[in-house]
Amino acid sequence: MITRLISRLLIALSIVVPMAALAPAAHAQLSFRVGPGGQFQPMPIAIADFSGEGDLGQRVSGIITNNLQRSGYFAPLDKSRFPERPSFDAAPRFDAWKMAGAQALVTGRVTRDPSGRLRAEFRLWDIDSGQQLAGQQYVTDANFWRRVGHIISDAVYTKVTGFGGFFDTRIVFVEESGPKENRRKRLAIMDQDGANVRYLTQGENLVVTPRYSPVTQEITYMSQTEGQQPRVQVINLETGARQIVGNFPDMTSSPRFAPDGQRIVMSLQQGGNANIYMMNLGSQATTRLTSTGAIDTSPSFSPDGSQIVFESDRGGRQQIYAMNADGSNQRRISFGDGSYSQPAWSPRGDYIAFTKQHSGGFAIGIMKPDGSGERILTEGFHNESPVWAPNGQYILFFRDPGGQSGGKLYMVDITGRVEQPVPTPSFASDPTWSPLLSETRQ
């Protein structure tokens, strides 16, 4: 059932048409404001209730409001401050909206065509210039109205910030329930805002470290059946097919996809040490990349596929190392106090995220690919497992407060100014973020 649903979602939006402007297109971009002392101020934006089709338009605009607010870069105006109920087919009263404090306005309409399909339209207005910045319409199955809200959110977010979108995505994570000493762990998948939670496994096996393919609807993860060695597996979310990666006599763990989605890099335990291997999923050909008496694990590709970053204790404590994708030129890149682990290369290629343990705490931070420019984004008792949003602007991780409680998901932007909880139905750990659904291969 879940695989059929995901396949339908990937092909749901069949028609995308630009909207004709009601006012000349704006050449100047909206800009964010910096307050006293260099403090960043989110942009005041008004998202009007979309008209048409019962309360469906209102629900779509509600998703857009929630998404933009959670991004941390927008401050949606309360509807009590709206000076009018704007018409989708007419230009808004720009002076009135400026007096209300809005810098931008989103209007829209949701209707059905004669075949029953959903038609969603929106316009983005620049209040200061009095011009339409963007406009689009989408035609899809009525069941996919939530996804339309996410796609419009991405269009607005990208037009204003210049960053790629991240709302039309999903998150896979390990859902945890039961007492701490005997937690039931299941792989779960949901929309990035916490809606539509579904389960990929039922808790019969231990599951950890799921990782999304950057180009397909596949995930790889480590699974362990009681009494057997842990194994790396791959699930195709469209077909439901499952594949054990390799036939190794020892434990395999910490898998990640290569940028092309056709190879996996992982750690293979051999006695008391572990090394990094790469496997071609089609031919099953395996290449050993590291060969040490240490524990090398948590590999992650650069977005161009030329480099791999990983963690190793070969120097006495966990640190971050980088190497060419063929295993050559291995070098240490982390040199701060404490230990470093779980490196993850940004899809933009500009940063490597990591977990840092120091002075009894766990922090999530970023550094440049050469190890310079280290910056801590968030700290706490136990922060772990950083992964990137597809636009490279946010990092998803989990935080465990200790005791009998459990982990919760959070996202933080690369400035460290924006940190938001990501809702899950119960305790959660080991998240992974999908690519934009519109950009995945089918």
N, C-alpha and C positions, 0 to 999 in steps of 0.2 A: 504494500500500500504506500509506504513512505517513498519508495523509489519511483513509483509511477507519478506521485505528486510532484517530486522534485523535477522530473523530466518535463512535466507539463508547465511548471513554473518557468523553466529555462526558455521555453518557446512561446510564452504567454503573450508577449507584447508584439503583435504582428505589424502594427502600423504606427509610425512616428512621423508627425507632420509639423513643420514650423508654423506658428501662429502669425498672422499678419499683424503688424504693429498698428496701434491706434494713435501713436505719437512717434515722431522720429526716433530711431534707435540711438541710444546714448553712446557716446564715444568715451566719456570718462567713466572710470570704474568707481563704484562705491568704495569707501575706505573705512578702516577701523580707527578708533580714537585712542590716544594714549593720555591718561589723566595725570594728575600731579605725582611727581616722583617716579614717572615712567610706568605707572600702573595701567595695564591693558584694560580697556572697557569694551564689553561686547556690544555689537551693533544693535540699536533699537529697530525692530522690524515688526510690522503688523501683518498677520496672516488672517485674512478674512475668511469667514465660513464660505466654502464653495456652495454655489447654488445648484438646483436641479435635484433629481432622483431621491426624493424623500430625505432621510437624514444621512444618506451615503456621502454626499458632498461634505457635510460637517465632519464625518468620521475621517475622510481623507485629509481634510485640512488639519484635523486634530493630530494625525500622525506627523504631518509636516511640522507643526508647532513643537511637538515633543522632540522630534529629531534635531531640529535646529537649536533648541534650547540645550539639549544634552551635549551638543558639540562644544559648548562653552564659548562660541564665537558670536552668538546672537542672543538678544534679550527680547523675546516676543512681548509685545504690548498687551496689557490686559484689555479685554473687549470693552470694558466700561469706559475706556479712554477713546474709543473709536468715534470720530466725528460724523461718520455716515456708514451706511451699509452699501459698499460700492457695487456698482453694476459691472458685470464682466465685459459688457459690450460698449462701455464708455470709459473715458479717462477719469481718474479719480480727482477729487478736489485737493490739489497739491498743497495749497496754502493751509487748508484745514488739517491735513495730515502732518504738515510740518509743525503747526502749533501743538499738535498732540504729542510730538516728540519722536515721530517715526522718520527714519532715514530711508527705509525701503518698505514696499507693500507688495504682498502676494495676493492675487485674486484668482478665482477659478470657477469651473463649472463641471458637473458630472451628470451625464445623461445616458440614455440607452438608444441605440439605433434600432431600426425596424426588426433586425434579427435578434435583438435582445443583448447584443454585445455592449460593453461599457465604453463610453467615450469620455475621457477626462482631458480638460484643457486648463492651462494656467498662464498667467502673465506675471512678470516681475517688474515692478516700477521703481525707478530712482526718484524719490520725492524731491530732492534738492534741484535736480535738473529738469524735472517734469517730463521724463522720457521713459519709454519702455525699454528695459534692458534685455528681456528674454520672453519668449512665448512658445509654447509647444502643445500638441495634442497627441493623445495615445488612445488606441483602440484595442481592447482586450476582452477576455472572458470576465464576466461580472464577479467570479469568485476570486479574482486577483486584484481586488481594489486596494488591499494593503500594500501590495508591491508597487502599485501606481503611486501611492503616497511616498514610498521610499525613493522612487526614481525622480519624482518632482523635487523631493528634498535634496537629492544629489545635484540636480540641475541648478537649484538656487544656491546651494553651498558652493559649488564650483564657480559659478558666475561671479559671486561676491568675493570669495577668498582666493581664487586662482588655484586651489588645491584640488586634486581628484576627489571624487565622491567615495563614500564608504557606507552609505545607508542601505543600498540594495545588496546586502550581503547576509551571510549566516555565520553563526558561531557554533562550533562543536566543542563540547567540554565533558569532563567526567562528573556526572551527577552522583552525589554521595548521600546516603541515608542510613539510619540506624545508629547504634552506639559507637563511640569512637574506636573502641577496641575490636569492633567487628563490623566495619562499614561495608555496606553494599555499594558497589561502584558500577555504574552503567554509562555507556557512551550516549550522550544526548545531543540533539541538534535543535537550534531555534533561530528565529530572526534576530538580527543584531540588537533589537530593542527588547528582547526577552519574550516575544510572542511566539505562538505556534511551536511549543516544545514537543518534540517527539523523541523516541528512544531507538537507538540503533543496536544496542545489546540489552540483555535482560538481567545482568548481574551474575550469570553463571560462571564467568571467568573474571579474574582481575584485569582491569584495563587501565593504562596510563599513557601519557604523552601522545595524544592524537595530534596529527599535523595535516593540514589541508594541502592538496596540490595547488600550486599557483595558477594552473591553467585548466584544470578539469574538476569535475565533481567527484573527486576521490579523496579519501583520507587514509593515512597510514598511522599505525599505533602499535604499542606493545601489549600483547595479551598473554595471560598465563592461566592454563588449566591446572587445577590442583594435582600435584605429583609429577608435573611435567616442566620442562625448561620453558622460560618465557620466549615467545616468538614474535617477530615483527609481522604484521598483517596489513593488507590493503583492502578497503571496502570501496566498491564503486557505488555511489549513491543513486545513480540512475538505474542500474540493472540489478543491484543487490548482490552482485558477485563478490566473493571473498577469496583472497589469495594469500597463502603463507609465503613470505619472502625468503627464499633460500631453504636449504636443508642442512643447517649447521648442527653439529653435536652439542654446542654450548649456547649460552644465552645471547640473544640479540636484543638490542634496545636503542632508544633515542633516534628513531628514524626521521628523516626529512626528505622531501622530494627535491630533485634538481629543478631548475627553472623551466626545463622542457617537459616536465611531468613524466618522463620516460625512464628515469633512473631514481634510485633511492640511495642515500648515504646513511650509514648507521654504525653503531658500535657493536663489536663482537667480543664477548668475554672469552678469555683463554687462560684458565687457571686463575691466578690472582691479578691478572692485568686485563686490559681491554684495548683494542685497536679499532681504527676507523676503516670501514670497507665501503665500496660502492658497488651496487648491483644494477644491471640493466633489466628492467621488468619484462621486456620482451624475450631476450635471449637467455636470461638468467646468468649471463657472464658476470663474474665477480672480480673486482680489483682491490687489492689491499693498498691502503694509502698511508698508514702509519705503522711503525714497527718498533715499539718500545717496551720496556718492562714496567710501564706506568699504566694509569687508567686514562685513556683518551676517549672522550664521549661528547655528546651534544653537538654534532656537526651541523653547520648551516651554510648553504651556498650564498655567494654574492648574486645579485639579480642577473648579471651577465654570464654566470656559470663558470667564470674563470678562476674564482677563489673559493676557499672553504675556511670558515672560522670554526673553532672547536675549543673545548676545555680539556685541560690535562693537568695532572699533578706531578709531571715529570721533574719539576723543579722543587718538589717537597710540599707544595700546597696547590690547590686549584687556581689556575690562571688561564687566561684566554690566549690562544695561539691562532695563527693564520697560516695557510699554505696554498700553493697552487692546486688546481683541481686534480692534477695527476699525483699529488703528494709531495712534490718538490718544494724547496724554499720554505721549510717550516720555521716559523719565528714567533717569539712571544710578543704580544702587543699590550698586555695589561701590566702596570707597574705600581699601582697605588697600594695603600695599606689594605690589609684584609685579603680575602680570597674572592675569586671571580668565577662565575659559572653560568651555564645556560645562555650562551651567546646566540643572538638572532640578528641576521643581516636585514636591514631595511630594504623594502622593495624599490626604494628610490636609489639605494646604494650609498647614501650619504652618511649613515650611522650604523653602529652595531649596538643593539640593546643587550643588557646583561643583568644578572642578579649578583649583588655584592654583599658579602657577609663581613661585618666589621663591628667590633665593640658590642657583641651580643645582639645585633640587629641585622635585618635583611633589607636591602635597598634595591630599587629598580633604577638603572641609569642607562646612559648612552655614551658612546665614544665614537670618534672618527675611525675609519678603517685602519689607520696606522696606529691607533691607540691614543692619539692626542685628543685634547678637548673633552676629557671626561666630565660628565655632568650628572649629578644625582637628581632624579625627578620626584621620587617619593620614598619615604622610609617608614619602617614599622617593625613590629615584633617578628613577623614572618611574611614577607612578600616574595613571590616566586613565579617562575614560568612566564617570562615576557614573550609576547608574540605581537606582530605588527598588523595594523589595519592595512588594507591594500593600497591606500594613498600615502603610506609612510608618515602620516602626521600624528597618529595615535598608537599607543601600546596597550595591549590587553594583558592582564596578569591576575593572579589570585592572591588574596590575603587571608591568612589564618590567624585569628587572635589567640589561639591556644586554649587550653582547658578542654572541656567537653564540647565546646563549640566546633565549628568547621569553617572551611574556606568559603569566601565570597569573591565574585569577579568584580574587577574595577578596570576602568580605562583612564589613561593619563596622556595628555598631549606632550609633544617633545619640548615645550617650554617649561613644563611642570606646573603651569598656572591652572590648568584645567584637569580636575580629577572627578570622575563620576562613577557611582556604582552601576553595575550591569545586572539587571534583575534575573534571578533564576528561582525555580520553585523550591529548592532546598539548598543544602551545601554544594559547593562546586569547586573544581580545581582543574588544572591542566587545560586551559582554553586554547583554541586555535581559530583564526579568522579566515573566512573564505575569500577568494577573489570576488570582484564584482560579478554578479550573476550574468549580466549582459556580456561579459568578456570571457566566460568560460567556454571551452570547446565542448561540443556535444558528440 
